Amino acid sequence: MKATLIDGKKVSQEIREELKPRVQNLIQQDLKPGLAVILVGDDPASQVYVRNKEKACEKLGVYSLKHQLPSTTSQNDLLHLIDELNNNPAIHGILVQLPLPKHLDEKKILYHINPLKDVDGFHPYNLGRLMIGDPIFLPCTPWGVQELLSRYQIDISRKHVVIVGRSNIVGKPLSMMLVQKAKAANATITICHTGTENLAQHTQMADILIAAAGSPKMITGELIREGVVVIDVGINKVEDKLVGDVDFDSVVDKASFITPVPGGVGPMTIAMLMANTVKSAERTLHG
Ligand SMILES: Nc1nc2c(c(=O)[nH]1)N[C@@H](CN(C=O)c1ccc(C(=O)N[C@@H](CCC(=O)O)C(=O)O)cc1)CN2
């Protein structure tokens, strides 16, 4: 079996097209959605991702405000900037590009963002709302994964979903989102990580395997069973090449569906960020 490629680039473009009339409707009501992106330091990958976000805003008609700060920026200065953006009526979404330089307290910084402008969905208030099944902003990458499954009619009903990875920005929120659906869908959700003993015993049970461990090519053909759906969330730079957490070549002939890297989940993160920003602007109009 040769896996069907899940085209994240195509789906992300479809989603951004679907957002256009919503943005036009807001602009006609004199409300242009605004996204502020704070980039601290000069991490090359982060610069690419921030540029992708700016380009997405430009194409969609969203006002984009970028603050590029030196890696030596103090915590207080960063908190003051967030205060300004929290109080800026032209800004409906605020994100701080991760990772931050080590001297900055990531939690303190992220928790300082007004939850109602937290379009990354990382604030405890929003994660709490997600946990109780009443979300405002879903974290962009997990939401993008869910959208890919949905738009390719990959149903989790009565399926075993195995997530490899437990980060705060993907693994944990994604497991919460799928558990919410699993109740009604009679699905089973398993979370593994790079420290899981006998990892193969878990991954080989998966009908749907989501690799989000941040470990290049970790998931090989021996770790999966025939016909599994493979979603690769990994974004690893290896010898200047972007590779996922899945060893694509050893998996593609066993899987039924697979997301490529690049061109899979990555572009979905951007599209869902745009969706959260538009939603935030709409909420200021309609509550
Ligand atoms: N504040 C945040 N920081 C980070 C997040 C996040 O959601 N919020 N996620 C990742 C990085 N990320 C978004 O910021 C991100 C990663 C990858 C892509 C993407 O489009 N990847 C492309 C290839 C891009 C390239 O040319 O290298 C692909 O996979 O096709 C977008 C966003 C960590 N930080």
PDBQT file of the ligand as one rigid body, heavy atoms in Angstrom, charges set to zero:
ROOT
HETATM    1  N1  LIG A 301       4.109  31.260  19.612  1.00  0.00    +0.000 N 
HETATM    2  C1  LIG A 301       4.291  30.106  18.943  1.00  0.00    +0.000 A 
HETATM    3  N2  LIG A 301       5.520  29.610  18.775  1.00  0.00    +0.000 NA
HETATM    4  C2  LIG A 301       5.676  28.423  18.110  1.00  0.00    +0.000 A 
HETATM    5  C3  LIG A 301       4.580  27.745  17.576  1.00  0.00    +0.000 A 
HETATM    6  C4  LIG A 301       3.286  28.294  17.799  1.00  0.00    +0.000 A 
HETATM    7  O1  LIG A 301       2.244  27.717  17.406  1.00  0.00    +0.000 OA
HETATM    8  N3  LIG A 301       3.195  29.473  18.477  1.00  0.00    +0.000 N 
HETATM    9  N4  LIG A 301       4.737  26.592  16.834  1.00  0.00    +0.000 N 
HETATM   10  C5  LIG A 301       6.086  26.236  16.333  1.00  0.00    +0.000 C 
HETATM   11  C6  LIG A 301       6.529  26.972  15.101  1.00  0.00    +0.000 C 
HETATM   12  N5  LIG A 301       5.502  27.388  14.176  1.00  0.00    +0.000 N 
HETATM   13  C7  LIG A 301       4.706  28.447  14.528  1.00  0.00    +0.000 C 
HETATM   14  O2  LIG A 301       5.148  29.392  15.120  1.00  0.00    +0.000 OA
HETATM   15  C8  LIG A 301       5.465  26.940  12.835  1.00  0.00    +0.000 A 
HETATM   16  C9  LIG A 301       6.251  25.883  12.407  1.00  0.00    +0.000 A 
HETATM   17  C10 LIG A 301       6.245  25.515  11.048  1.00  0.00    +0.000 A 
HETATM   18  C11 LIG A 301       5.480  26.227  10.141  1.00  0.00    +0.000 A 
HETATM   19  C12 LIG A 301       5.479  25.907   8.697  1.00  0.00    +0.000 C 
HETATM   20  O3  LIG A 301       4.757  26.538   7.938  1.00  0.00    +0.000 OA
HETATM   21  N6  LIG A 301       6.345  24.989   8.277  1.00  0.00    +0.000 N 
HETATM   22  C13 LIG A 301       6.473  24.719   6.848  1.00  0.00    +0.000 C 
HETATM   23  C14 LIG A 301       7.924  24.875   6.395  1.00  0.00    +0.000 C 
HETATM   24  C15 LIG A 301       8.435  26.240   6.787  1.00  0.00    +0.000 C 
HETATM   25  C16 LIG A 301       9.855  26.418   6.235  1.00  0.00    +0.000 C 
HETATM   26  O4  LIG A 301       9.916  26.846   5.077  1.00  0.00    +0.000 OA
HETATM   27  O5  LIG A 301      10.818  26.066   6.947  1.00  0.00    +0.000 OA
HETATM   28  C17 LIG A 301       6.008  23.292   6.571  1.00  0.00    +0.000 C 
HETATM   29  O6  LIG A 301       6.058  22.463   7.529  1.00  0.00    +0.000 OA
HETATM   30  O7  LIG A 301       5.600  23.051   5.434  1.00  0.00    +0.000 OA
HETATM   31  C18 LIG A 301       4.689  27.262  10.578  1.00  0.00    +0.000 A 
HETATM   32  C19 LIG A 301       4.688  27.635  11.925  1.00  0.00    +0.000 A 
HETATM   33  C20 LIG A 301       7.094  26.551  17.431  1.00  0.00    +0.000 C 
HETATM   34  N7  LIG A 301       6.925  27.908  17.924  1.00  0.00    +0.000 N 
ENDROOT
TORSDOF 0
